[in-house]
Amino acid sequence: MAVGKNKRLSKRKGTKKKVVDPFTKKEWYDVKAPSMFSVRDVGKTLVTRTTGTKIAADALKGRVYECALADLNADENAFRKFKLVCEDVQGKYCYTNFHGMDLTRDKLCSLVRKWQTLIEAYVDVKTTDGYWLRLFCIGFTKKVQKQIKKTAYAKSSQIRAIRAKMVEVMTKEVATEDLKSLVQKLIPDSIGKDIEKTCQDVYPLHDVHIRKVKVLKKPKFDAHKLMDLHGEMGGTTDENGEIVATSGEFVEPTIQEEV
């Protein structure tokens, strides 16, 4: 049969589109945690390389990374999780800021038991540097020393009094601090210990934790404040104009021209 007569024979085979591996268009960026944590390098993140109007930095900004406190502070508990949001990109580094805190599901489940009262409270507070945060607190009643009774249930009036004290302590602790100081309080959970002491005269409590922190509202983005948070512009300058680290601050080392 002639090729020109049959349309099916005239079609060429093997005109499939070439498959390109998508990872050839990607590049890796390092995620940096703020200076409140001892481990600064959180990990790496993947993004499509800048092409035309699609800029890689824009795709990275706003990404939220969830890290266990055990990874951020090598000696801390693993049940507390911190959320870090990428706010700025410089070179191959993503500079993050605090975005929230949470407890793991298994830790919360292990706290809830029979024969005790669970008490929860939450409050919206503004820090001194303009962050609106919502803090959630959880606590449990416990038996008094030498108690024979099996249960340790609190009255509804006692629950209301404890909840009011929880709100009072959380408001006092957050409203007088900036975000950096607050995160330093959340790491050892010192607010939970303060609530436990304060509520002792109403009803003895145990396992009191700030179980969750949400960032509701942020002030306008300031690159200088973010760099101060990372300790990279917080040092004083010497006579040559170079940054000198003060005690407890981290400064990125300068690249030497000659070795």
C-alpha positions as CSV (number, residue, x, y, z in Angstrom):
1,M,0.0,0.0,0.0
2,A,1.4,3.5,-0.9
3,V,2.3,5.7,2.0
4,G,0.4,8.7,0.6
5,K,-2.9,6.8,0.5
6,N,-3.0,5.8,4.2
7,K,-2.7,8.6,6.8
8,R,-1.8,6.1,9.5
9,L,1.4,5.0,7.8
10,S,2.6,8.7,7.2
11,K,2.7,9.4,11.0
12,R,6.3,9.1,12.4
13,K,7.0,7.1,15.6
14,G,9.1,8.2,18.5
15,T,8.1,11.9,18.7
16,K,7.5,11.8,22.5
17,K,8.5,14.8,24.6
18,K,11.8,14.5,26.3
19,V,11.4,13.9,30.1
20,V,13.6,16.3,32.2
21,D,14.4,15.4,35.8
22,P,12.8,18.2,37.9
23,F,15.6,18.1,40.5
24,T,18.0,19.6,37.9
25,K,16.1,22.9,38.3
26,K,16.3,22.9,42.1
27,E,18.8,24.3,44.6
28,W,19.4,23.9,48.3
29,Y,19.3,26.6,51.0
30,D,20.5,26.4,54.6
31,V,17.8,27.2,57.3
32,K,19.2,29.3,60.2
33,A,17.5,29.4,63.6
34,P,17.6,32.5,65.8
35,S,20.3,33.0,68.4
36,M,18.0,31.9,71.3
37,F,18.7,28.3,70.3
38,S,22.2,26.7,70.7
39,V,22.0,24.7,67.4
40,R,21.7,27.4,64.7
41,D,21.7,25.1,61.6
42,V,18.2,23.6,61.5
43,G,18.6,21.8,58.1
44,K,18.3,22.4,54.4
45,T,15.3,23.3,52.2
46,L,14.8,22.8,48.4
47,V,13.5,25.5,46.0
48,T,13.2,25.9,42.2
49,R,16.1,28.0,40.8
50,T,15.4,31.7,39.8
51,T,14.0,31.7,36.2
52,G,12.7,34.9,34.6
53,T,10.1,36.6,36.9
54,K,10.0,33.6,39.4
55,I,12.5,34.5,42.1
56,A,13.7,31.7,44.4
57,A,13.8,34.0,47.5
58,D,10.0,34.8,47.1
59,A,9.2,31.1,47.1
60,L,11.2,30.6,50.3
61,K,9.8,33.5,52.3
62,G,6.8,32.4,54.5
63,R,7.8,28.7,54.7
64,V,7.3,27.3,58.2
65,Y,9.7,24.7,59.6
66,E,8.7,22.6,62.6
67,C,11.6,21.5,64.8
68,A,11.8,19.6,68.1
69,L,13.5,21.4,70.9
70,A,15.8,18.5,71.4
71,D,17.3,19.3,67.9
72,L,17.5,23.1,68.5
73,N,18.9,22.7,72.1
74,A,20.8,19.5,72.3
75,D,20.1,18.8,76.0
76,E,16.3,19.7,76.1
77,N,13.1,17.6,76.0
78,A,11.9,16.2,72.7
79,F,8.2,16.7,73.4
80,R,8.2,20.5,72.8
81,K,8.0,21.6,69.1
82,F,8.9,25.1,67.8
83,K,7.7,26.5,64.5
84,L,10.1,28.8,62.7
85,V,9.1,30.9,59.7
86,C,11.5,32.1,57.0
87,E,11.4,35.9,56.9
88,D,14.5,36.8,54.9
89,V,16.9,35.2,52.4
90,Q,20.5,36.3,52.1
91,G,22.9,34.3,49.8
92,K,22.2,30.7,50.5
93,Y,20.8,31.2,54.0
94,C,17.1,31.4,55.1
95,Y,16.8,33.5,58.3
96,T,13.9,32.4,60.4
97,N,11.9,33.9,63.3
98,F,9.7,32.4,66.0
99,H,6.2,31.4,64.6
100,G,4.7,29.2,67.3
101,M,5.1,26.4,69.9
102,D,3.3,23.2,70.5
103,L,3.5,19.9,72.5
104,T,3.6,16.6,70.8
105,R,0.4,14.5,70.8
106,D,1.9,11.6,72.7
107,K,3.0,13.9,75.6
108,L,-0.5,15.4,75.9
109,C,-2.1,12.0,75.9
110,S,0.4,10.7,78.6
111,L,-0.6,13.6,80.9
112,V,-4.4,12.9,80.9
113,R,-5.3,10.4,83.5
114,K,-8.3,9.3,85.7
115,W,-9.2,10.6,89.1
116,Q,-7.9,14.2,88.5
117,T,-9.3,17.4,87.1
118,L,-8.0,18.9,83.8
119,I,-7.9,22.7,83.8
120,E,-7.2,24.8,80.7
121,A,-7.0,28.5,80.0
122,Y,-5.9,30.7,77.1
123,V,-5.2,34.5,76.7
124,D,-4.3,36.9,73.9
125,V,-1.3,39.2,74.9
126,K,0.8,41.8,73.1
127,T,4.6,41.8,73.6
128,T,6.6,45.0,74.0
129,D,7.9,44.7,70.4
130,G,4.3,44.5,68.9
131,Y,3.6,40.7,68.5
132,W,0.1,39.5,69.3
133,L,0.3,36.0,70.8
134,R,-2.3,33.5,72.0
135,L,-1.0,31.3,74.8
136,F,-2.8,28.1,75.9
137,C,-2.1,26.6,79.4
138,I,-2.9,23.2,80.7
139,G,-2.7,21.8,84.3
140,F,-3.9,18.9,86.4
141,T,-4.9,18.6,90.1
142,K,-3.0,16.3,92.3
143,K,-3.5,14.6,95.7
144,V,-2.4,16.3,98.9
145,Q,0.3,14.7,101.0
146,K,-1.0,11.8,103.1
147,Q,-4.4,11.8,101.3
148,I,-6.4,8.7,101.7
149,K,-9.2,9.6,99.2
150,K,-8.6,8.1,95.7
151,T,-9.7,11.1,93.7
152,A,-8.4,14.7,93.5
153,Y,-11.3,16.6,91.9
154,A,-11.5,20.4,92.2
155,K,-14.7,22.3,92.8
156,S,-16.1,24.4,89.9
157,S,-15.3,27.6,92.0
158,Q,-11.7,26.4,92.5
159,I,-11.4,25.7,88.7
160,R,-12.6,29.2,88.0
161,A,-10.1,30.7,90.5
162,I,-7.2,28.6,89.0
163,R,-8.1,29.6,85.5
164,A,-8.1,33.3,86.5
165,K,-4.7,32.9,88.0
166,M,-3.4,31.2,84.9
167,V,-4.6,34.1,82.7
168,E,-3.1,36.6,85.2
169,V,0.4,35.0,85.2
170,M,0.5,34.5,81.5
171,T,-0.5,38.1,80.8
172,K,2.1,39.4,83.3
173,E,4.9,37.3,81.9
174,V,4.3,38.1,78.3
175,A,3.2,41.8,78.3
176,T,6.5,42.9,80.0
177,E,8.8,41.1,77.6
178,D,9.8,41.2,73.9
179,L,9.6,38.1,71.7
180,K,13.3,37.0,72.2
181,S,12.9,37.1,76.0
182,L,9.6,35.2,75.8
183,V,11.1,32.4,73.7
184,Q,13.9,32.1,76.3
185,K,11.1,31.6,79.0
186,L,9.3,29.0,76.8
187,I,12.4,26.9,76.3
188,P,12.6,25.8,80.0
189,D,8.8,26.4,80.5
190,S,9.4,28.7,83.5
191,I,5.9,30.2,83.0
192,G,4.3,26.8,83.8
193,K,6.3,26.5,87.0
194,D,5.2,30.0,88.1
195,I,1.6,29.1,87.5
196,E,2.0,25.9,89.6
197,K,3.5,28.0,92.5
198,T,0.8,30.7,92.3
199,C,-2.2,28.2,92.3
200,Q,-0.8,26.2,95.2
201,D,-3.0,28.0,97.7
202,V,-6.2,27.3,95.7
203,Y,-5.6,23.6,94.8
204,P,-2.2,21.8,94.4
205,L,-1.4,21.3,90.7
206,H,1.1,19.2,88.7
207,D,2.2,18.9,85.0
208,V,1.4,22.5,84.3
209,H,2.6,23.5,80.8
210,I,2.2,26.2,78.2
211,R,0.9,23.6,75.7
212,K,0.6,25.9,72.7
213,V,1.6,29.4,71.5
214,K,0.2,31.0,68.3
215,V,1.4,34.2,66.6
216,L,-1.8,36.1,65.7
217,K,-0.3,39.3,64.4
218,K,3.2,40.6,63.6
219,P,4.6,44.1,63.3
220,K,5.9,45.4,60.0
221,F,9.0,43.4,58.8
222,D,12.3,45.0,59.8
223,A,15.5,43.4,58.4
224,H,17.7,45.0,61.1
225,K,15.6,43.5,64.0
226,L,15.8,40.1,62.3
227,M,19.5,40.3,62.0
228,D,19.7,41.4,65.7
229,L,17.6,38.3,66.6
230,H,20.2,36.2,64.8
231,G,23.0,38.1,66.5
232,E,24.7,39.0,63.2
233,M,24.4,42.8,63.5
234,G,24.0,43.1,67.3
235,G,27.7,43.5,68.0
236,T,29.4,46.8,68.5
237,T,31.9,48.1,65.9
238,D,35.6,48.7,66.5
239,E,37.7,51.5,65.1
240,N,38.0,49.8,61.7
241,G,34.2,49.6,61.4
242,E,34.1,45.8,61.8
243,I,31.5,44.0,64.0
244,V,32.7,42.8,67.3
245,A,30.6,40.3,69.2
246,T,29.5,41.2,72.7
247,S,29.0,38.4,75.3
248,G,26.4,35.8,74.3
249,E,26.0,37.1,70.7
250,F,26.9,35.3,67.5
251,V,28.6,37.1,64.7
252,E,29.3,35.4,61.3
253,P,33.1,35.2,60.8
254,T,34.5,37.3,58.0
255,I,36.1,35.6,54.9
256,Q,39.9,35.9,54.9
257,E,41.4,37.1,51.6
258,E,44.8,35.4,52.3
259,V,45.8,32.4,54.4
